[in-house]
């Protein structure tokens, strides 16, 4: 691969730059080079994009675990994360395979490459299923694709705001203010589904009506909030169902989810949304069944695993909970369900 060049500033825990001037950095396919210090991709154990900040955690024998956060002023932040993840995931899978075989488990190791970001996924602890989940790009894939699989399946993932499976889009909040001689603006960028865009877009328009300069971007985001809700094909009605679920109209939401599942038999994300809506309505047995179906479709879908463990714990199903904790450790995100008002 060609060397990725970028300009950056290191940021502290509060997200504030630690210096006034930006510096030059690069990634040559093996190491991230930052101001005289280099970090091998194979030593990076975690990467995250938090708005415009690229965060990675490096682990080595000399320094232990270190968290590096930088805001990039030039270069493609998402491409940098994708390339680093591709290298580190392959190395981690190779190490895991060596450890697996050294324990006498020959033939049981299973790995796959994500069709979207090319990361290597270690699926050895999970049953073979028609879908797989990539932890690196946060996407569920049907492998091989079925006739009813959406062509744009890679665009669906959990919304950053409501946490539901959807087709989120970049959403920019913009507020302009002018008070006597003092003026300025405030912006915030996030990935949101159309259902979550709407309320914020209307608020933007109302607030920015006070100051004319903010009206145009407000109207633009409002149009996007409704225009991008046109989900056609097999997932038609998904965002409407999500909106009804967030407004606690659970019966209407579950009916739409079930109608989608009649059209798309393999849809771990839709089963997850159904389980989430049932959790919010305290229907624990039905929620557990929905999360189980999600894992039947995608055995390594950690969000569904977190939801199912939460249900098992609530229902007192200790044996099933213990078995899942042994399989997943504590990596599955039970907090994702908790945060939705369970």
N, C-alpha and C positions, 0 to 999 in steps of 0.2 A: 504494500500500500504506500501511497505518497505520504510524506510527512505532513501532519496537520500543524499549522502555525496559528497562534492566537495571541492576543494581548489580554492581560488579566490583572486583577488586584486580589490579594489575599484578604479574606474577611474574618472577623472574630465571631464569637458565639452569638453576638447580638446582630450579626449580619452587616456590620459596619466595616468599611475598608480599613486596613491597618497602615496604609500609606497613601500619600496624595497622588503619586504618579503610577501609571500602569506599567507593567513589565512584559517582556516577551517570553512566551512559553511554546512548547512543541510536544508532539507525540509522534515518535518515529516507527510505531508499530510494535515496539518492545517496552519503551520507557516513556514516562511523562517527565519532561525536563522543565524545571521551574527555577529560575534565578540561581543557577549554580548547584542545585540539588536535583537528583534524578530518582524517580520512583518506578521500579519495574512493575509492569502490569500484572505479572504473576504474583506479586506480593500484595496486591490490592484485594481486599476481602469484601468490600461493599462500595457501591456507587449510588448516588442519588442526584436528581435534579430538583432543587427547591426554588421554584420560579426561575430566576436567571442565574442562580448560584449552583455550581457543580461541586458536589461534596464526594470525597472518597476517603476510605479508611485503609491505611497501610499497616500491615503487621510484619514485623521482623524481629529477629532475636536481639538486636542491639537496642532498639528503641521501644519495643513492645507495640501496642496499637496506637496509631496517631491518626487524627482526623484533620484532613486538609480541606478547606473551603475556599473557593475562589469564584469571583464574578468575572465573566469573560466579556470584554469590550469589542472583540473581533474574533472571527472564527465561528464554527458551528458547534455549539455546546452539545446538542443532542448527538451529532455525529461522533464527537469525542467520546461520549459515554458509550455509544454503541460499539465503537472500535475497541475501547478498553475492555468492555464486557466480553466481546468476542474472544479476545486473547486470554483473559483471566479465566473465563468459564471453561475453555478447552484445557487449560493447565490444571484447573481444579478437578475436572472430570478425569483426566489422566491419573492424577494422584489418587483419586477415590477408587479408580479401577485397580491400581496396584495394591492398595490396601485391601480391597474386596477380595482379590485373588489370593493374597497372602494369607487370608483367613480361611482358605479352602473353599471359597464359594464360586468356583469356576463355572462359567456359563450363565450365571444369574445376573451379571452386570448388564445394564441396559442404558444406553444413552441415545439421544436424538438431537438433531440440529433444528433450532427454531427457524421456520421458513421466512420470518420477517427480519429478525436482527442477526441471524446466523450464530447466536450463542449456543453453546453446547449444554444440553440439559441432562442431568443425572436422574434417571427415572427408575433406578434399581429397586427402590423401596415401594414402588407402586405397581398395581396391576396394569396390564395392558388395557388401554381404553381407546375409544374412537376419537377422543379429543385430548390435547395436551396443553398445559399452561406454561408460559414462559415467564419466569420471575424477573427476567431482565428487561423485557419490554411490556410486561404486565398484560399480556394478550392470550386469549384462548384460541386454539386452532383445531380445525377438523382435519384429520389426516387418515386416509386420503379424503379429499373433498367429496361431498355427496351432492346429488343434483339439487337439493334444497339448501345447500350451504350458501350464505350470502357472498357475493363476489368481493365485497368490501369488509369481510370478516375482521381483518386486521385493524379496522378503525374503531372497533367496539372494545371497551374496557370499562373499569369503574370510574365514575365521575368523582373528581377531587372534592366536590362540595357535598353531595348527598350520599356518595358511596355506593350507588346502584349501577348495575351493568347497563351501559347506554352507549351512545355515540357522541362523546364529548368533543367540544371544539374550543379553540382558544377564545377567551373572553376577556376584554380589557375594560375595566372600570375607569372612568375619567370624570373628574370633578374640577371645574374651574371656579375660582372665587375672586371677588374684587370688593374690597372694603376700603373706601376712601382712596388712599394712595397705595394701599397694600394689595397686591394681587399674586396669584400663583395657581398651581394645579396639583392634583394628586391622582396617581394612576396605580392600578393593581392588575396583574395578569394572572389568569388561572385557566385551567381546562375544565369546562363545565358542560353538562348536558343541557339541551334546550329548556327542559323543565326548570332547571336551576337558574338559567339565564334570565327568565322572564321577570321575576320579582325584582332582581337587581337592576335590570334594564329600565323598568318603569320608575324605580327610585332615582336612577341616574337622571332620567328625563325630568322628573319633578324638581329635583334639587337644582339641576342646571338651567331650568327655566328662569331662575333668578338672574343668571348671567348668560347672555346670548351665546358667547363663544363655546359653551359646553353643549348646546342643543344638537348641533350636527353630529358629533360622535355618539350622543345618546340615542338619537333617532336611528343611526346606523346599527348600533348594537341591538336596539329593539327589533328592527327588521330581521337581523340575523337570528334573534332568539326565536322568532316564529317561523321564518323561512327554512331554517336548518332543522325544524321539527318534522319535515316531510320525509319520514322514513318509509320508503316504499318496499314492496316485495314481501318476503316472508316475515320480516321483523316489523311490519306495519302495526302501529299502535303501541309500540314499546314505550316511547316517551310519554304518551298519554297515560299509560298504566303507571309509569314511575311518578308522574305528577299526582295522580289519584292516591298513590301510596303515601307520598309525602304529605298529602292533605288528610291522611288517615281514612280515606274511603277504601278500605281494604277489600271489601267484597267486590267492588267494581274493578279494582286493580287485579285481583286474582283471576277474575273471569277473563280479562284480556291476556294475562300471562298464559293461562291455560289454552286460549285460542291460538296463541303464537306457537305453543308447544305441539299443538295438533298439526301445524304446518311444518315445524322443524323438530323432528324427533331428537336430534342431537343438538342440545343447546344448554350447556352447563351454566352459562351466565343467566339465562332466563329462569332456570330452576333456582339459581341463587337468589334472584330478585324475589321470586315467589316465596322462598323460605324466609327472606328478610322481612317481607310484608307480614307473613304469618307470625314471626317473632314479635314484631311490633304490636300485633294484635293478641299476643300471649297465647297463641295456639301452638303449643310446644310440640305436640306429637306430629301434627301436620307439617310444622316447620322442619322437624327432624327428617321426615320422609322426603321433603323437597330437597334438603341438603344432601341426603343419601343419593337421590336421583342425579343431582349435580355431579357428585363424585363417581357415579356409575358412568356418566358421559366423559368426565375428565378426572381421572383418579388422583392427579397431583394438583388440583385446584385448591390452593391453600385457603382462599377466602371461604369456600364452602366447608372445608375441614374445620376452620375456626368456628363457623356458625353451628356445625353439627356438634362439636365438643361443648359449646355453650348450651345447646339443647340437652345433651346427655347429662351435663352437670345439673341443670335445672330440674330435669326429670328424675334424677337419682339413678340413672343407668350407669352404675359405677364400672361394670365390667367392660362395656363398650367404650367408655371414656378412657379407661386405663389402656386398652388396646390401641386406641388412636394416639394417645400421648406417647406410647412406646414407639409407634410408627413415625410420628411427626416431631417428637420432642416438644419443644415449646415454640416452634417456628410458626405454626398456623396462627392466624390473626383473629383471636377471639375478641380483641378490642374493636375490630371493625364492626362486629355485630353490636357490641355494647354501645358504641358511639351512635348507633341509629335508634336509640331510645328503648332498648330491650329492658 
